[in-house]
Amino acid sequence: MANNNNKLKTPIPQKPGYQMWVIIILIGLIFSVAYFNQGAGVETITKSKFEDMLRSDDVRSVVLISNQKTVEITLTSDALENSKYKTETDNKGLLGLGTGPHFIMVVGDVGNFELYYEQLKSKLNEAGADPVDLKIEERENVTGWFLQWGIFFALLFGFWFLMRKMTGQGGPGGQIFNIGKSKAALFDAENKVKITFDNVAGLEEAKEEVKEIVDFLKTPDKFTKLGGKIPKGALLVGPPGTGKTLLAKAVAGEAEVPFFTLSGSDFVEMFVGVGAARVRDLFKQAKEKAPCIVFIDEIDAIGRSRGKGQMPGSNDERENTLNSLLVEMDGFSTDSGVIILAATNRPDVLDSALLRPGRFDRQISIDKPDIVGRDAIFKVHLEPLKMDKNADSKKLAAQTPGFAGAEIANVCNEAALIAARKDKKSVGMDDFQDAIDRVIGGLEKKSKIISPEEKKIVAYHEAGHAVAGWFLEHADPLVKVSIVPRGVAALGYAQYLPKEQFLYQTEQLLDEMCMALGGRAAEEIIFKKISTGALSDLERITKMAYSIVTIYGMNDEIGNISYYDSKQSEYNFNKPYSEATAEKIDTEVKKIVDKAYLRSKDLLSKRQKELDIIAKELLEKEIIFQADLERLIGKRPFEHQTNYETYTNGTSDKPENDVKVEKENPSDADTDNKAKDSSSKPDASSSISTTSEEEK
């Protein structure tokens, strides 16, 4: 799975939004009101106090507002420092800056005040004072106008802005009367999808499934003339990052038909009935563009099972949207030419009515790629990079078990960034090794200070895993061991290349448990003490032991009984067995773990020489690979090659152990996979070992 490699386009500079202009205008209005209404909030004085100010030469200006019959008095800077004016003029004037006016005085008649001021000015001149001249002005009442009309326009603008936000920022479906319009993006002849099946790697089985859809859209008569009916819908199911959306685009690119794409959350709206209206409008547009493809990504946003968690008598808008979708999908005629593709990584929560024949007829499983698929994906993503000659996609595929297509793309991008950071002219294998370590274990903690004693414990812990896995026939041999601190708490990690299989025998599970306990066993043998570093190992083997006893029926004492229920709810607290059986289960689990630990301890005691060699090499180099293990302690004492050797040596197109078992009972096989995943997941909180398995 890979994305189409398009050249980077020069980004178009975005124009400033209208919101910025609104803010600028509002700020201007505030300053204008403050300027024209400078007298608002100041103290009103009497004539006697006004005369005292003039006698003391404290007045800088006197302005008579004739149409408002008020007098504005502004004091001098020296007067503002006077204590008798200090408390009255604090934070007065324009925006509290003290620029005036500082006092106002109300007059009854403008003409009488002019005469009064002339007489007062003459008296003060005779007394030796120097009063200022009177200024006469006329002003409009801006504050009153703003209060009357400004608030009205502000409310009107706020209502318009709110409706615009709720209905999708304008454009088609953006106005209040078009709120029920579909938000689907259309790719047609003018805006053609350029992705084809050549851009999709590692999904060969899934591509075979959808090629029939492409053939129907190109030559529908081939199927309809024989009376056949093409599936009306196909559901792409798989983990995140495996290429579901990319595969749907490739179908549209191959068929060369209009392609509607949208997310399940695009139907969700706060208004009642809007989701159902958008569903109807989407299918109306699709029928007009037929033949075409409608792709709904993350359909579980509206396709969840109905009736769960709903209050009695309530009206669930999501259920109305789902009902409309069910009706529209079942209302197609057989030759309408509209095919629905949908993608989800949670098919278990979908409503059963959505999955019945006649709606989504097919469920196309898109799993994480195997080692051959990862090789193909790496080749696609390595093409645009400037690579060294020693770069090998096969080795990279072998060192990334459990990686999805998106994670492989991330590794390639990280490797290119690391090479650029080192000012290199090409990307080498060492850059890819650093990128893989970065993705699996986290960022390298170069600043983390580890004491020599702790580093030695980590080295022997990881060496215990390496030696145990090397000399256990059914265990997954190590590909790489590192004691470089990474992530939040991991002081080291071991990476395996597991066999890509579906069924596991008892011997294989027990060998894996012994290998997982090899780290703690090595600590006890060398240091006669144990540490807290085996947290993730203990969690893993505990889950595996309980799976052996309670899920797979591999324990003689409990027998061929499985207490696993694939349909149980997430919050099911009821145990399907008695307390006596629970006690027996705990006893058997402890026996299995104790037996595996003693076996691992016995193996490492016999191989203590090899354990010391690997630990010393780790302390010196910090990272060793499978080739180093073979050089230091010899080849594995078994006839068959490891999965890594088989593929990287090119002895076959597919590894010997990469065998796919025919699923006689799909539900049983799914149970096996789920239990295997749950028993092999690492714990990122481990302070010593982070294991890379199928789920990394």
SEFI-348405 format. One record per residue (C-alpha): z, y, x; residue number from 0. Coordinates in Angstrom, 2 decimals, padded with zeros to 5 digits, always signed. Last residue first. Layout:
BEGIN
w|v|u|resi
Z|Y|X|NUM
...
% end
This chain:
BEGIN
w|v|u|resi
+017.65|-004.49|+004.97|695
+017.04|-005.96|+001.46|694
+015.08|-008.82|+003.04|693
+017.64|-008.75|+005.83|692
+018.73|-006.19|+008.42|691
+022.41|-006.64|+009.24|690
+024.72|-003.73|+010.01|689
+027.43|-004.87|+012.38|688
+030.39|-003.12|+013.92|687
+032.07|-000.41|+011.85|686
+030.81|-001.78|+008.58|685
+030.45|+000.93|+005.91|684
+026.71|+000.30|+005.55|683
+027.45|-003.11|+004.11|682
+024.53|-005.46|+004.51|681
+022.85|-007.28|+001.60|680
+022.49|-011.01|+002.12|679
+024.51|-012.56|-000.69|678
+023.28|-010.24|-003.43|677
+019.67|-010.75|-002.37|676
+020.02|-014.54|-002.41|675
+021.65|-014.41|-005.82|674
+018.87|-012.29|-007.22|673
+016.15|-014.45|-005.65|672
+017.64|-017.70|-006.91|671
+018.10|-016.27|-010.39|670
+014.47|-015.21|-010.44|669
+013.48|-018.74|-009.50|668
+015.58|-020.17|-012.32|667
+014.04|-017.74|-014.85|666
+010.55|-018.58|-013.67|665
+010.99|-022.34|-014.13|664
+008.43|-024.34|-012.21|663
+007.88|-021.57|-009.71|662
+005.56|-022.89|-007.01|661
+007.10|-022.33|-003.62|660
+005.61|-019.71|-001.30|659
+005.66|-020.72|+002.33|658
+006.04|-018.17|+005.12|657
+007.63|-020.76|+007.36|656
+004.41|-021.53|+009.15|655
+003.59|-017.86|+009.54|654
+000.32|-016.52|+008.05|653
-002.95|-015.82|+009.78|652
-002.14|-018.43|+012.33|651
-001.38|-018.77|+016.04|650
-001.52|-015.00|+016.46|649
+001.32|-014.82|+018.98|648
+002.96|-012.07|+016.89|647
+002.99|-014.23|+013.76|646
+004.38|-017.47|+015.08|645
+006.74|-015.82|+017.54|644
+008.41|-013.68|+014.86|643
+008.78|-016.55|+012.40|642
+010.39|-018.63|+015.09|641
+008.50|-021.54|+016.56|640
+009.09|-025.13|+015.52|639
+010.37|-027.75|+017.93|638
+014.00|-026.73|+018.24|637
+016.22|-026.06|+021.25|636
+015.54|-022.29|+021.11|635
+014.01|-021.11|+024.35|634
+016.08|-020.12|+027.36|633
+019.32|-018.19|+027.73|632
+018.26|-014.97|+029.49|631
+014.47|-014.94|+029.17|630
+014.48|-016.26|+025.59|629
+017.11|-013.72|+024.58|628
+015.11|-010.95|+026.28|627
+012.00|-011.93|+024.32|626
+014.02|-011.68|+021.11|625
+014.89|-008.07|+021.89|624
+017.75|-006.28|+023.66|623
+019.31|-002.84|+023.12|622
+022.42|-001.40|+024.86|621
+020.80|-002.03|+028.31|620
+023.88|-002.69|+030.49|619
+026.51|-003.51|+027.89|618
+023.93|-005.55|+026.00|617
+023.00|-007.54|+029.10|616
+026.68|-008.21|+029.74|615
+027.13|-009.47|+026.17|614
+024.05|-011.72|+026.37|613
+025.22|-013.38|+029.61|612
+028.81|-013.77|+028.42|611
+027.70|-015.52|+025.21|610
+025.35|-017.80|+027.16|609
+028.31|-018.98|+029.25|608
+030.50|-019.27|+026.15|607
+028.05|-021.75|+024.58|606
+030.55|-024.58|+023.98|605
+033.14|-022.12|+022.69|604
+030.39|-020.42|+020.70|603
+029.57|-023.62|+018.81|602
+033.23|-024.45|+018.13|601
+033.89|-020.98|+016.75|600
+030.84|-021.19|+014.48|599
+031.94|-024.59|+013.16|598
+035.50|-023.39|+012.65|597
+034.19|-020.34|+010.77|596
+031.85|-022.42|+008.59|595
+034.68|-024.80|+007.66|594
+036.98|-021.91|+006.80|593
+034.30|-020.27|+004.64|592
+033.51|-023.49|+002.75|591
+037.18|-024.36|+002.22|590
+037.95|-020.82|+001.03|589
+035.16|-021.06|-001.53|588
+036.47|-024.41|-002.73|587
+039.98|-023.03|-003.27|586
+038.72|-019.93|-005.06|585
+036.61|-022.10|-007.37|584
+039.59|-024.36|-008.13|583
+041.70|-021.36|-009.07|582
+038.94|-020.10|-011.34|581
+038.65|-023.57|-012.90|580
+042.38|-023.52|-013.73|579
+042.04|-019.99|-015.11|578
+039.33|-021.16|-017.48|577
+035.57|-020.62|-017.24|576
+032.88|-018.36|-018.74|575
+034.71|-015.24|-017.54|574
+034.67|-012.27|-019.92|573
+034.46|-008.80|-018.33|572
+030.88|-007.99|-019.38|571
+030.24|-004.33|-018.50|570
+026.76|-004.70|-016.99|569
+025.59|-006.95|-019.78|568
+024.92|-010.65|-019.36|567
+021.31|-011.74|-019.62|566
+020.99|-013.55|-016.29|565
+024.19|-015.50|-016.89|564
+025.52|-017.26|-013.79|563
+028.31|-019.78|-014.36|562
+026.25|-022.62|-012.93|561
+027.44|-026.22|-013.10|560
+026.18|-029.17|-011.06|559
+029.57|-030.08|-009.68|558
+032.74|-028.08|-009.18|557
+034.14|-030.49|-006.56|556
+030.79|-031.45|-005.00|555
+029.69|-027.85|-004.46|554
+025.98|-026.95|-004.60|553
+025.96|-025.82|-008.23|552
+023.73|-022.84|-007.44|551
+025.68|-020.12|-009.23|550
+029.45|-020.76|-009.06|549
+029.97|-022.72|-005.82|548
+027.05|-021.72|-003.58|547
+027.03|-018.17|-004.99|546
+030.77|-017.85|-004.29|545
+030.09|-018.83|-000.68|544
+027.22|-016.34|-000.36|543
+029.30|-013.49|-001.78|542
+032.10|-014.28|+000.68|541
+029.58|-014.65|+003.54|540
+028.20|-011.15|+002.94|539
+031.52|-009.39|+002.46|538
+032.90|-011.01|+005.61|537
+029.87|-009.96|+007.66|536
+029.97|-006.38|+006.30|535
+033.63|-006.04|+007.31|534
+033.38|-007.79|+010.70|533
+034.35|-004.74|+012.73|532
+037.98|-004.70|+011.65|531
+039.02|-006.45|+014.85|530
+040.06|-009.95|+015.97|529
+042.25|-011.07|+018.86|528
+042.15|-013.79|+021.55|527
+039.81|-011.41|+023.41|526
+036.98|-013.78|+024.31|525
+037.31|-016.59|+021.76|524
+038.67|-014.39|+018.93|523
+035.97|-011.76|+019.38|522
+033.23|-014.39|+019.54|521
+034.45|-015.94|+016.26|520
+034.35|-012.51|+014.60|519
+030.72|-011.97|+015.61|518
+029.63|-015.55|+014.90|517
+030.80|-015.35|+011.29|516
+027.33|-014.21|+010.13|515
+025.74|-017.04|+012.13|514
+028.01|-019.61|+010.53|513
+027.21|-018.24|+007.06|512
+023.49|-018.43|+007.81|511
+023.89|-022.03|+008.92|510
+025.71|-022.85|+005.65|509
+022.93|-021.28|+003.57|508
+020.22|-023.20|+005.42|507
+022.08|-026.50|+005.20|506
+022.53|-026.10|+001.44|505
+018.80|-025.65|+000.85|504
+017.11|-022.35|+000.10|503
+014.20|-021.77|-002.28|502
+012.10|-018.61|-002.49|501
+010.72|-018.20|+001.01|500
+009.91|-015.49|+003.53|499
+011.87|-016.79|+006.45|498
+014.15|-014.10|+007.76|497
+013.29|-011.79|+010.66|496
+016.68|-010.54|+011.78|495
+018.06|-007.18|+012.96|494
+021.53|-006.86|+014.45|493
+023.54|-003.66|+014.26|492
+025.95|-001.59|+016.30|491
+028.73|+000.99|+016.02|490
+028.03|+001.51|+012.31|489
+030.30|+004.19|+010.81|488
+028.17|+007.01|+009.41|487
+024.76|+006.20|+010.80|486
+024.22|+004.87|+014.32|485
+026.24|+003.92|+017.36|484
+024.04|+002.13|+019.96|483
+025.13|-001.52|+020.26|482
+021.71|-002.90|+019.40|481
+020.33|-006.39|+018.80|480
+016.67|-007.13|+018.02|479
+014.62|-009.94|+016.52|478
+017.53|-012.28|+015.88|477
+016.91|-015.83|+014.78|476
+017.31|-016.59|+011.05|475
+019.59|-019.60|+010.78|474
+018.24|-023.07|+009.94|473
+018.36|-024.54|+013.44|472
+021.55|-022.91|+014.68|471
+021.35|-022.31|+018.47|470
+019.75|-018.86|+018.45|469
+021.62|-017.62|+015.38|468
+024.97|-018.43|+016.98|467
+023.94|-016.81|+020.28|466
+022.75|-013.57|+018.66|465
+025.64|-013.19|+016.22|464
+028.17|-013.76|+018.99|463
+026.29|-011.30|+021.21|462
+026.77|-008.69|+018.48|461
+030.53|-009.20|+018.54|460
+030.59|-009.47|+022.34|459
+028.86|-006.10|+022.69|458
+030.98|-004.43|+020.00|457
+034.20|-005.60|+021.66|456
+032.95|-004.32|+025.03|455
+032.09|-000.94|+023.51|454
+035.58|-000.74|+022.01|453
+037.21|-001.39|+025.38|452
+034.91|+001.08|+027.17|451
+036.00|+003.82|+024.72|450
+033.40|+005.17|+022.33|449
+032.58|+008.90|+022.12|448
+030.11|+009.74|+019.36|447
+027.83|+012.55|+020.59|446
+024.76|+010.34|+020.87|445
+025.09|+009.25|+017.24|444
+021.63|+007.78|+016.57|443
+020.55|+008.64|+013.04|442
+020.54|+005.78|+010.58|441
+020.60|+002.03|+011.07|440
+017.44|+000.92|+009.30|439
+015.29|+004.07|+009.16|438
+016.34|+005.47|+012.55|437
+016.13|+002.06|+014.22|436
+012.60|+001.68|+012.86|435
+011.70|+005.16|+014.15|434
+013.15|+004.45|+017.60|433
+011.15|+001.23|+017.82|432
+008.05|+003.09|+016.61|431
+008.46|+005.64|+019.38|430
+008.85|+002.84|+021.93|429
+005.63|+001.31|+020.60|428
+003.68|+004.42|+021.53|427
+002.41|+007.52|+019.73|426
+000.00|+009.64|+021.74|425
-000.06|+012.95|+023.63|424
+003.70|+013.04|+024.19|423
+005.74|+016.24|+023.96|422
+008.97|+014.24|+023.34|421
+009.42|+015.87|+019.92|420
+005.77|+015.06|+019.19|419
+006.46|+011.38|+019.87|418
+009.53|+011.47|+017.58|417
+007.51|+013.17|+014.84|416
+004.74|+010.56|+015.07|415
+007.30|+007.73|+014.95|414
+009.00|+009.30|+011.92|413
+005.65|+009.46|+010.10|412
+004.89|+005.83|+010.85|411
+008.38|+004.75|+009.75|410
+008.12|+006.79|+006.54|409
+004.79|+005.16|+005.68|408
+006.46|+001.78|+006.22|407
+009.30|+002.86|+003.91|406
+006.83|+003.87|+001.21|405
+005.06|+000.52|+001.49|404
+008.26|-001.47|+001.08|403
+010.23|-002.85|+004.01|402
+011.98|-006.21|+003.58|401
+011.32|-007.34|+007.13|400
+010.28|-004.53|+009.51|399
+010.14|-006.07|+013.00|398
+007.40|-008.59|+012.18|397
+005.19|-005.87|+010.70|396
+005.63|-003.76|+013.83|395
+004.70|-006.71|+016.01|394
+001.59|-007.33|+013.94|393
+000.62|-003.64|+013.96|392
+000.41|-003.62|+017.75|391
+000.49|-000.40|+019.76|390
-000.24|-001.13|+023.44|389
-003.35|+001.05|+023.48|388
-001.33|+004.10|+022.53|387
-001.92|+005.61|+019.09|386
-003.17|+008.96|+017.84|385
-002.29|+008.59|+014.18|384
-004.80|+008.72|+011.27|383
-005.38|+004.91|+011.35|382
-001.74|+003.89|+011.79|381
-001.01|+004.21|+008.06|380
-003.79|+001.84|+007.02|379
-003.06|-000.69|+009.78|378
+000.65|-000.59|+008.92|377
-000.12|-001.52|+005.32|376
-002.19|-004.51|+006.40|375
+000.56|-005.74|+008.72|374
+003.14|-005.25|+005.96|373
+001.04|-007.43|+003.66|372
+000.90|-010.21|+006.24|371
+004.68|-010.05|+006.77|370
+005.38|-010.14|+003.03|369
+005.05|-007.08|+000.83|368
+007.83|-005.92|-001.53|367
+007.03|-007.03|-005.03|366
+004.54|-005.68|-007.55|365
+004.81|-007.81|-010.69|364
+002.12|-007.17|-013.27|363
+003.52|-007.50|-016.78|362
+000.73|-008.08|-019.26|361
+000.31|-007.64|-022.98|360
+002.04|-004.28|-023.13|359
+001.30|-003.46|-026.76|358
-000.48|-006.24|-028.60|357
+001.73|-008.94|-027.12|356
+005.40|-007.83|-027.13|355
+006.82|-005.70|-024.35|354
+007.47|-002.50|-026.28|353
+009.13|-004.34|-029.13|352
+011.58|-005.86|-026.63|351
+012.90|-002.42|-025.69|350
+013.04|-001.80|-021.96|349
+016.35|-002.08|-020.07|348
+015.43|-005.23|-018.10|347
+012.11|-003.75|-016.96|346
+013.93|-001.40|-014.56|345
+011.57|-000.48|-011.72|344
+009.07|+001.04|-014.11|343
+005.36|+001.71|-014.36|342
+003.00|+002.11|-017.30|341
-000.71|+001.57|-017.82|340
-002.24|+002.10|-021.24|339
-005.89|+001.32|-021.83|338
-008.12|+003.35|-024.14|337
-011.59|+001.90|-024.76|336
-011.25|+001.95|-028.56|335
-012.94|-001.45|-028.82|334
-010.02|-003.49|-030.18|333
-008.82|-000.72|-032.48|332
-005.66|+001.03|-031.47|331
-002.77|+001.38|-033.88|330
-000.34|-000.85|-031.99|329
-000.05|+001.66|-029.14|328
+000.33|+004.61|-031.51|327
+003.04|+002.92|-033.58|326
+005.07|+001.89|-030.54|325
+004.79|+005.36|-029.00|324
+005.96|+006.99|-032.25|323
+008.95|+004.65|-032.38|322
+009.76|+005.46|-028.76|321
+009.72|+009.21|-029.46|320
+011.97|+008.74|-032.50|319
+014.31|+006.63|-030.35|318
+014.53|+009.40|-027.75|317
+015.37|+011.97|-030.46|316
+018.40|+009.94|-031.53|315
+019.56|+010.87|-035.02|314
+023.20|+009.94|-035.56|313
+024.46|+007.97|-038.56|312
+026.55|+005.58|-036.47|311
+026.88|+006.81|-032.87|310
+024.38|+005.37|-030.42|309
+025.38|+003.44|-027.30|308
+022.67|+000.84|-027.75|307
+020.56|+001.12|-030.91|306
+017.13|+001.07|-029.30|305
+016.34|-000.59|-025.99|304
+015.08|+001.90|-023.44|303
+011.43|+002.99|-023.58|302
+011.83|+006.77|-023.34|301
+013.03|+007.23|-019.74|300
+012.17|+003.54|-019.10|299
+008.53|+004.64|-018.89|298
+009.00|+005.76|-015.30|297
+005.30|+006.68|-014.97|296
+003.08|+006.71|-018.04|295
-000.61|+006.18|-017.15|294
-003.26|+006.65|-019.81|293
-006.66|+005.27|-018.84|292
-010.02|+006.25|-020.31|291
-013.00|+005.07|-022.33|290
-012.41|+007.17|-024.33|289
-012.00|+010.95|-023.86|288
-011.49|+011.75|-027.58|287
-009.24|+008.70|-027.95|286
-007.12|+009.92|-025.03|285
-006.72|+013.40|-026.52|284
-005.41|+011.93|-029.77|283
-003.18|+009.54|-027.82|282
-001.53|+012.44|-026.02|281
-001.20|+014.51|-029.22|280
+000.61|+011.67|-030.98|279
+003.00|+011.19|-028.05|278
+003.60|+014.94|-027.87|277
+004.50|+015.05|-031.55|276
+006.97|+012.17|-031.09|275
+008.67|+014.02|-028.24|274
+008.78|+017.31|-030.20|273
+010.46|+015.79|-033.26|272
+013.83|+017.49|-032.80|271
+013.80|+020.22|-030.16|270
+015.66|+019.61|-026.89|269
+012.68|+017.88|-025.33|268
+011.94|+014.45|-023.81|267
+008.26|+013.51|-023.76|266
+007.80|+014.72|-020.18|265
+010.65|+012.37|-019.13|264
+008.32|+009.38|-019.38|263
+006.14|+010.89|-016.68|262
+002.54|+011.93|-017.01|261
-000.96|+010.80|-016.07|260
-004.20|+010.87|-018.04|259
-007.19|+009.39|-016.18|258
-010.77|+009.99|-017.26|257
-013.09|+007.19|-016.10|256
-014.53|+006.31|-012.71|255
-013.37|+002.69|-012.96|254
-012.52|+002.48|-009.27|253
-010.71|+005.83|-009.14|252
-008.80|+005.11|-012.36|251
-007.68|+001.71|-011.07|250
-006.78|+003.30|-007.73|249
-004.59|+005.81|-009.55|248
-002.69|+002.95|-011.21|247
-002.28|+001.22|-007.83|246
-000.85|+004.39|-006.30|245
+001.69|+004.73|-009.10|244
+002.94|+001.17|-008.62|243
+002.90|+001.31|-004.82|242
+005.99|-000.57|-003.58|241
+008.15|+002.53|-003.15|240
+010.76|+001.71|-005.77|239
+011.09|-001.98|-006.70|238
+008.52|-003.58|-009.00|237
+007.01|-003.73|-012.47|236
+003.58|-002.47|-013.46|235
+003.20|-002.82|-017.23|234
-000.31|-003.39|-018.56|233
-001.50|-002.25|-021.98|232
-004.20|-002.97|-024.52|231
-005.18|-006.29|-022.97|230
-008.95|-006.86|-023.37|229
-010.01|-008.75|-026.43|228
-012.50|-011.59|-026.27|227
-015.06|-012.28|-028.96|226
-017.76|-013.37|-026.54|225
-019.67|-010.10|-026.99|224
-016.43|-008.16|-026.43|223
-015.91|-009.25|-022.82|222
-019.23|-008.49|-021.13|221
-019.81|-005.68|-023.60|220
-016.94|-003.70|-022.02|219
-018.85|-003.21|-018.75|218
-017.22|-000.42|-016.71|217
-013.92|-000.14|-018.59|216
-013.70|-003.92|-018.90|215
-014.43|-004.47|-015.21|214
-011.70|-002.00|-014.25|213
-009.18|-003.79|-016.44|212
-010.18|-007.10|-014.84|211
-009.61|-005.52|-011.45|210
-006.00|-004.95|-012.52|209
-004.86|-008.52|-011.96|208
-006.76|-009.01|-008.70|207
-005.22|-005.82|-007.38|206
-001.73|-007.18|-008.13|205
-002.43|-010.31|-006.10|204
-003.80|-008.31|-003.13|203
-001.01|-005.76|-003.01|202
-000.56|-005.33|+000.75|201
-003.03|-002.51|+001.10|200
-004.22|+000.14|-001.38|199
-006.64|+002.74|-000.01|198
-009.57|+000.33|-000.26|197
-008.67|-000.18|-003.93|196
-009.80|+003.37|-004.63|195
-008.22|+006.84|-004.49|194
-010.62|+009.71|-005.16|193
-009.40|+010.57|-008.66|192
-011.92|+013.09|-009.99|191
-011.16|+016.64|-011.00|190
-014.54|+017.62|-012.43|189
-015.40|+014.08|-013.53|188
-011.94|+013.56|-015.04|187
-008.30|+013.74|-013.98|186
-006.10|+014.98|-016.83|185
-002.43|+015.93|-016.42|184
-000.32|+014.97|-019.43|183
+001.96|+017.65|-020.89|182
+001.09|+016.80|-024.49|181
+001.17|+019.60|-027.06|180
+004.13|+019.68|-029.49|179
+005.30|+023.12|-028.29|178
+001.97|+024.69|-029.20|177
+003.27|+027.24|-031.73|176
+006.00|+028.42|-029.38|175
+003.57|+028.97|-026.56|174
+003.48|+026.67|-023.56|173
+001.42|+023.76|-024.84|172
-001.55|+024.86|-022.82|171
-000.41|+027.78|-020.67|170
+003.08|+029.19|-020.89|169
+006.06|+028.29|-018.73|168
+006.74|+024.88|-020.37|167
+008.07|+025.42|-023.88|166
+011.75|+025.96|-023.19|165
+011.12|+028.53|-020.48|164
+008.73|+030.56|-022.65|163
+011.14|+030.46|-025.59|162
+013.93|+031.82|-023.40|161
+011.72|+034.58|-021.94|160
+010.64|+035.73|-025.40|159
+014.22|+035.81|-026.66|158
+015.38|+037.73|-023.57|157
+012.53|+040.24|-023.93|156
+013.46|+040.96|-027.55|155
+017.13|+041.26|-026.68|154
+016.34|+043.72|-023.88|153
+014.00|+045.69|-026.18|152
+016.77|+046.12|-028.76|151
+019.33|+046.99|-026.09|150
+017.06|+049.70|-024.74|149
+016.31|+051.23|-028.15|148
+019.56|+052.74|-029.47|147
+021.74|+052.50|-026.38|146
+018.93|+053.79|-024.18|145
+018.25|+056.74|-026.49|144
+021.91|+057.65|-026.55|143
+022.22|+057.40|-022.81|142
+019.12|+059.49|-022.18|141
+020.49|+062.51|-024.10|140
+017.84|+065.03|-022.99|139
+018.87|+067.95|-020.82|138
+018.69|+071.80|-020.93|137
+019.92|+073.92|-018.04|136
+021.84|+077.18|-017.30|135
+023.28|+077.90|-013.86|134
+026.27|+080.23|-013.42|133
+026.75|+081.88|-010.04|132
+029.57|+080.85|-007.75|131
+032.93|+082.65|-007.54|130
+033.90|+084.61|-004.37|129
+037.56|+085.63|-004.69|128
+038.92|+088.99|-003.51|127
+040.69|+090.03|-006.71|126
+037.88|+092.48|-007.59|125
+035.38|+089.61|-007.27|124
+037.57|+087.47|-009.53|123
+037.59|+090.10|-012.25|122
+033.80|+090.49|-012.11|121
+033.27|+086.68|-012.31|120
+035.53|+086.43|-015.33|119
+033.50|+089.12|-017.18|118
+030.25|+087.36|-016.34|117
+031.77|+083.99|-017.36|116
+032.88|+085.29|-020.77|115
+029.44|+086.80|-021.50|114
+027.76|+083.49|-020.67|113
+030.39|+081.63|-022.69|112
+029.79|+083.87|-025.76|111
+026.06|+083.10|-025.60|110
+026.59|+079.30|-025.38|109
+028.95|+079.15|-028.34|108
+031.72|+076.61|-028.78|107
+032.14|+075.47|-025.17|106
+033.28|+072.04|-023.88|105
+034.38|+071.79|-020.26|104
+033.37|+069.11|-017.79|103
+034.91|+067.94|-014.52|102
+033.80|+066.17|-011.34|101
+030.04|+066.66|-011.60|100
+029.65|+065.28|-009.11|99
+028.71|+063.49|-005.87|98
+031.91|+061.37|-005.81|97
+030.15|+058.08|-005.02|96
+031.45|+056.23|-008.11|95
+027.96|+055.30|-009.30|94
+027.09|+058.99|-009.70|93
+030.27|+060.88|-010.49|92
+033.85|+059.78|-010.47|91
+035.42|+057.01|-008.38|90
+038.47|+059.24|-007.54|89
+038.14|+062.71|-009.06|88
+041.38|+062.93|-011.07|87
+043.62|+061.27|-008.51|86
+042.46|+063.55|-005.68|85
+042.29|+066.85|-007.54|84
+045.92|+067.96|-006.96|83
+045.98|+066.14|-003.60|82
+043.26|+068.33|-002.11|81
+040.59|+066.32|-000.31|80
+038.11|+066.97|-003.12|79
+038.74|+070.71|-002.66|78
+037.40|+070.60|+000.87|77
+034.20|+068.86|-000.31|76
+033.60|+071.57|-002.91|75
+034.09|+070.85|-006.60|74
+031.41|+070.34|-009.29|73
+032.01|+071.77|-012.76|72
+029.68|+070.74|-015.63|71
+029.79|+072.98|-018.70|70
+029.08|+071.60|-022.16|69
+027.27|+072.92|-025.22|68
+024.80|+069.95|-025.30|67
+021.63|+072.06|-025.73|66
+022.89|+074.74|-023.33|65
+024.03|+072.52|-020.49|64
+025.89|+075.20|-018.44|63
+026.11|+074.32|-014.74|62
+028.91|+075.61|-012.49|61
+028.62|+074.81|-008.76|60
+030.81|+074.46|-005.63|59
+034.17|+075.23|-007.21|58
+037.36|+075.22|-005.10|57
+037.35|+078.98|-004.40|56
+041.05|+079.08|-005.40|55
+040.40|+081.72|-008.09|54
+037.51|+079.62|-009.46|53
+039.71|+076.52|-009.78|52
+042.45|+078.49|-011.51|51
+039.89|+079.84|-014.02|50
+038.79|+076.30|-014.91|49
+042.40|+075.27|-015.35|48
+042.85|+078.12|-017.84|47
+039.57|+077.34|-019.61|46
+040.59|+073.75|-020.35|45
+039.48|+070.52|-018.67|44
+037.52|+067.38|-019.69|43
+037.75|+064.49|-017.25|42
+034.68|+062.54|-016.09|41
+033.41|+059.30|-017.77|40
+029.83|+060.39|-018.30|39
+028.96|+063.58|-016.46|38
+026.31|+061.97|-014.26|37
+024.22|+060.96|-017.24|36
+020.80|+061.76|-015.90|35
+021.50|+060.08|-012.58|34
+023.33|+057.02|-013.92|33
+020.70|+056.50|-016.60|32
+017.97|+056.73|-014.00|31
+019.80|+054.41|-011.60|30
+020.22|+051.76|-014.30|29
+016.62|+052.14|-015.44|28
+015.35|+051.64|-011.90|27
+017.43|+048.50|-011.49|26
+015.98|+047.15|-014.76|25
+012.45|+047.91|-013.59|24
+012.99|+046.10|-010.27|23
+014.47|+043.06|-012.03|22
+011.54|+042.88|-014.45|21
+009.09|+043.15|-011.56|20
+010.79|+040.21|-009.82|19
+010.66|+038.11|-013.00|18
+006.92|+038.71|-013.16|17
+006.49|+036.29|-010.31|16
+005.28|+037.29|-006.87|15
+001.93|+035.69|-006.12|14
+002.00|+032.42|-004.27|13
+000.05|+032.14|-001.06|12
-002.54|+029.36|-001.31|11
-001.70|+026.57|+001.10|10
-004.48|+025.70|+003.55|9
-005.42|+022.12|+002.80|8
-004.29|+019.25|+004.93|7
-007.01|+016.67|+005.27|6
-006.75|+013.72|+002.93|5
-005.53|+010.29|+003.91|4
-005.23|+008.44|+000.62|3
-001.83|+006.84|+000.36|2
-000.97|+003.36|+001.45|1
+000.00|+000.00|+000.00|0
% end
